Amino acid sequence: MNKKIVVVGFMLFAIFFGAGNLIFPPKLGFISGTYFWPAIIGFIVTGVGIPLITIIAGAFDEGGYKAALRNVHPVFGVIFLIAIYLTIGPLFAIPRTGATSYEMALVPFIGGPSKLSLFLFTLIYFGISLWLAINPSKMVDRVGAILTPVLLVSIVLLVIRGIFMFAGHDTTPTDTETFKSGAGSFFTGFTEGYLTMDAIAAIAFSVIVLNAIKDKGFTRETGILKPTILAALIAAAALGFIYLTLGWMGNHYPLSAEQLAFIDKNGLDIRTYLLTHMANDAFGGFGKVLIGVIVTLACLTTSIGLIVAVSEYFYEIFPKISYKVYVVIFTLFSLLLANQGLQQVIATSVPVLLVLYPIGMTLVLLIVLSRFIPTPRLSYQIAMAFVTVIAILSVLSSKDIGLLSLPVMDHLPLKAQSMEWLLFALAGYVLGLIFGAKQPKIKYN
């Protein structure tokens, strides 16, 4: 394989590999019990497979996803991209980096969380983020280039140690209502994968990958799609390995009833608790310190990168406000939300992700279909309209939100699997083919 492609593949892995994502597989493994395999496969589909298909689909057209969204409507495209950047930015992903760092770097050493310690920690954390985001320098790149390999090596060593320590230990599922069948477990893992936010982030990040491919000397004439696919497969293999092995360790970690009671009593996050204690059991007290420091620094570089990316995007579409002002606004907003605590940040993000993910996956589906089937613009418009409406109504009428009373939503096909949008996407696509037969066709070569 071309060395240049390998370099891009590891760069793509580094883009998606956030320390915050490490906390989700162990919990899924722990609560899935005997249904671990369908659950973790579902998680890997949305946490790894869909993001990388999204990257590949973004290489079909020179204009990437901005051009694809214009096939729906220019205004819709801007609104959707703003929603994505806000989600992977100050509303959820950036605050999550600060809250995760606090849970893993400080809480294990102070006995439990408190509002004061959380505020002081995040104040320093986002103060550093603000300073480096306003004054971008090579230091961020160097720190990131060092931390990603160190974090990866640490996780590999943790996994190897964990395999020998936890093999033979099985856990009883703590949520038997959710994990009561293989199919149900798969779709539970599927929707849990939304929490990585990588599939929607891939829409925003696809242009970075395309530029990296071009910088390595690949062109439309020599072929961009093949190196993009190969680079995506490299990143997929690394991410899949990490998610699978950490999930397996969580599935075999002997967490006692007393520990569960302690977690609940002190308001701790079981995700960070599992990862921290797995490291502690594998490497002793040094492991807890090591994982806390590395995760914090890795989260910090992620935070800085996201603040820069979101600020640059908003400066591009609303240039009347300076880049530095955007940085200050988004950093302060992230600080405010991070002080809700990690569990609240994650819980608040779920309804938004349940709307954005179906829209994003429908867009990718349309692009892939357009590569093989000449597709009228009307198919894009009807399919995206159907999915957007269904996704919003489904969330607003859910038990957790309850803003609308729509019993019919509970009886939609695939509702139990949180995939009710899929049939509407396909129906919209077919209707567009029928009624838009005379329209010019979109076809990606």
N, C-alpha and C positions, 0 to 999 in steps of 0.2 A: 504494500500500500504506500502511496505517495506520502513522504514525510510531512509535506505541507498540509495534507488533509488531516493527518494525525494531530498536528498542532491546532488546527481549527476545531477538531473534535474535542480536545481537552479544553479549549477556550469555551466551547459551547457548554461543556460539563460545568466549568467554573461559573458560568452565567446562572445556570439553574441550581447549582449546589449551594443552597443557603443553610446556615446552621439551624435556622428555625425549622426547616423541613425535617431535621433529624428527630424531632420530638414526636412526630405523628406515627411512624411505623411501630415503635415499641408498644404504644398504648393499644393500637389496633391488634397487634399480635397477642397482647395480654387478654383483652376482653373477648377475642374471637374464639379462644379455646380450641375445641376439636374442629372448628370450621376455619382454621387459620388459612389454609391454602386458597380456598375460593375468595376469602376476604382480602388477602394480600395481593392476589392476582388482580382483583378489581381495583385496588389502590394503585398498582403499578400501571394499569391501563390509563387511568386519568393523571397519575403523577409522573409518568414517564412517556407512555406511548402517545397519547394525544398531544402533549407539548411538542414532541419531536416530529410528528406528522404535521403539526401546525407550522413548524420551521420549514419543512420540506415543501409544503403547499405554498408558503410565502415566496419560494424561488420560482414558481411557475410563471410569474409575470414580473416584468422589469419594475413596475410600480408597487409591487408587494401588496400589502393589505389595504393601503390607502386607495389604490386603484380598484381593488375588489369591492371595497365599501362604497365607492362612487357608483357601482352598478346598482346598488340599492337606492341611495340618495346621498348627495354631498353632505347635507345637514345631519342625516342619520349617522354618517361616517364620523363626523366631528364629535357628535354627542357620545357615540359608542367608544371612541378612542379616549375622550376625556374621562369617561366612566372607568375605563381600564387603567389609565394612568393614576387616577385618584385612588383606585382600589389597590394597585401595587405600590402606591405611594403613601400619602399622609393619612388616608382613612384606615388602612389595615396593615399592610406589609411593613411599613417603616415603624409604626408603633410596636408591632409584634417583635421586631428585632430588639428594641429596648427592653420590652417586658420579658422576653426570653432570656436575654443576658442577665437581667436582675434575678430571675428565678434560678439560673444555673450558676452564676458567679458569686452571688451574695447570700441568698436565702439559705443554702446548705450550711453556712458558717455562722448565721446569726439566730438559728433556732426556729425561725418562721418569718413570714412576710409582715410588713407594717407599712402604713401609708407614708410615714416620714422617711423610712429607709428607701422606699420605692421612689419617692420624689427626689431625694438627694442623689440617688444613683442615676436616675434618668436625666436629672438636670446636668450632671457631669457628662453623661453619655451623649446627650444631644448637643451639649455645648461643644464637644469635640467634633461631632458630626457637622455642626454649623460652621465651625472654623475651617475645616478641610473642604467643605462643599463650596464655601464662598471663595476660597483660595485653592483651586484644584492644583495638585502638584504630583510629581512622579512618586512621591512617598506613598500615596494611596495605592498606586499600581504595584510598587515594590512590596508593600505589606501584604497585599492581596496575593501576589505571586508566591510569596513565602508561606502564607497561612493556609492556602488551599491544599497544597501538597502535604503540609504537616498535619492538617485536620484529617485528610484522607488516610494518611499512614496511621494516624492514631485510631481512627475508626476501624481500619483493617486489623490492627493489633488487638483492639477491643473485641472484635468479632471472633478472631482466632482463639483468644483466651476464653471468650464466652462459650464457644462451642464445646470446649473441654469441660468448662465449669457447670454449664446448665443442661447439657445433654442428659436425657432421662427424666428431667423434671417437666411435668405437665401442669398447666393451670386450668382451673374450672372457669368457664365463661361467666362473667359477672353481669351480663346482660342477655339472658337466655331468650328474651322476647325478640330481640333484634337478630341474634344469631341462632335461629331455630331451623334453618335449612341452608344447604349449599348455595342455592340460587339467591336467597335473601342475603346471605353473607357476602356474595360477590357484589351485589348492588350497594350494600352498606359500605364495603371497601371502595367501590366506585365513587360514591358521593364523598367519602372521607378524603379521597384524592383531590377533591376540589380545594381543600384547605392549603395545599401546596401553592396554589395560585399560579402554577407554572404554565398551564394551558393558555390562560388569558395573557400572561406575561409574554408568552412566546409570540403573540401577535405584535406586541410592542418591540420585542427584541429581534424579530426576524431580520430587520434591516441591518442590524449589527453583524449578523452572521453573513448576510449577502456581501456586505462591504469587506468583511474579513476574507471571504472566498475570492473576491475580486483583487484584494491586495496581494494575495498569494499568486496572482498571475492568471487565474481562470477568467474566462470571458464567455459571453453568450455564444460566440463563434466556436470556442473550444469545448463549451459545455459547462454549465454551472450546476445543473440538477444532480448529476452523478456525484461530484465531490460533496455537495450538500447532504445527500443521502448517506454517504459513507461517514461523514463527520457526525451526523445525527446518530448513526448506529453505534459509534464509539461512545458518545455521551450517554446513549440509552443503556449500554452495557454497564457502564460505571454506576449510573444512578440506580438501575435495577438491582445491581449487586448490593448496594448500600441499603436500599429499602427492604429487600428480601431478608438479608441477614439480620438487620436490626429488628425487623418484625419477628423473625424466628426467635431471637433472644428474648424479646418481650413475651413471646408465647411460652417460653420455658423458664422465665424468671420466677423464682419462688417467693412471691409477695404474700406475706401473711395477713391474716384478718386484722391483727393488731396494727400493722403498717397501714392498711387501708383505712382503719379508724383514725389513725394519726393524721393521714392525708386529709380526710374529710373534716376533722376537728379543727385543723390549723389552716384550712382554706388553701392548701397547696395544690399545684397542678400536677396531676398524675403523670403527664407526659414528661415533664422535666425531671420529676422525681425518679421515674424509671431509668432514664438515660444517665442521670447523675449517679444513682446507686449501682447501676451496672458497671460504670467506670470505676466506682469505688471498690466494688467487689473484685474487679479484674486486676486493678493496680494498687489497691490499698488507698490510704489517704491522699497519696500523690495523684491518683487517678481523678479524684474529685476536683482537685486544684487544677490539674492539667486540662480537663474537659471544660471547666468553667472559664479559664483564661482564653483558651483557643476559641471556644464558641463565642465569647464576648467580642474578641477581636474580629472574628469572621463576620459576626452580626454587624459590627461597626463599619467594616468595609462595604457590606451590603447596604447598610443605611445610607452611607455617603453616596454610593453609586446611584441609589434610587432617588435621593434628593436631587442630585445633579440631573438625572434623566428627566424627572418630572418637571423640574424648573426650566430646563431647556425646551421641553415640549410646549409648556404654557407660554414661555417667552416667544416661541416661534409663532403661535397662533394669536397671542395677545401681547404684541411687542411694546405697548404703551407703558407697561409696568416692567421695570428692569429685572434682569436675571437675579441679582442679589436680593431684591425685595421678595421675589418668589421663594428663594432659598430660606429667608427668615420666616416667612409666613408658613411654609410647609413644615419647617423644623419645629416651630412653636406649636403648631397644630398637632404634630406627631407626639410631642412631649405631653401635651394635654391628654391625648387619647391613651398613651402608654400608661398613664397613671390610673387608668381603670383596672389595670391588672391583666395578666396574660389570658386568663379564662374568659374575661369579659370581651377583650379584643377579638378573640377567636369566635366567641358566640355571636357577637355583633356582625362579624363578616359573613356568616353562613347565609342569611337571606339574600344579601347582595350577590354572593357567588352563585346561588341557585338561580338567579336571573341572568347573570353575565355568562356563565358557562354554557347553557343551552344556546344562547345567541352566538357565542364564539364557535362552538362545535358545529352549529348549522352553517356558519360562514365557511369553515374549513371543508365541510361536506360538499357544499355547493362548488367550491373551487376544484375539489378533486373530481366531482362528477363532470364539471366543465372541461376537464382535460380529456375525457373520453367521449362525452356526449355534447355536441354543439347545443348550447343553452341560451335561451333568450333572457334578456334582462328582467322580464316579468317574473321568471322563476325565482330570481334572487329576491325581488320585491315582495312577492306573495309569501314565500317561505319564511323570510325574515320577519314579516309583519305577523304571520300566524304565531311563530315561536316567541316573539317578543311579548305579544298579548298573553299567550298561554303561560309563559314563565312568570310574568308579573302577577296575573290572577292567581296562579298556583301558590305563590309566596304570600300574597295578601290574604288568601283564604285559609292558609295553613293554621294549625292549632297554636303554633308559637306566636304568630302575628295576630290573626283573628280580626283583621280590619274589615273583611268582607265575609258575608255568609253565602257561600256558593256550594251547596251540597253536590252539585253536578261534577265539580272538580275532583271529588273523591272517587268518582266512578269512571274516570277517563282510563282508557287502556294504558297499561304500563305505569299507572300512577304509583303503585306500590313499590316500583323500582326507581322512582324519581326520573323516569324517562318518558313521561307523557308527551313531551315536546317533540319526540322523534317522529311519530306518525304525522303530526301536523307539518313538520318540516318536509317530509316526503310528499304529503298531499299538496302542499303549496308548490313544490317543485313540479309535480305532474300537471297541476292546473296552469302553471306558467308555460309549460311546454305546449299545452292545448290552445290556450287563448293567445299566446305570444308566438304562434307558429310563423307568422309573417314578419316578425321582428328580426333585425340583425342578430346573429348568434355570437356568443362568447365562447371561444375555444382556445385553450392553452396548449401549446405545442411542447 
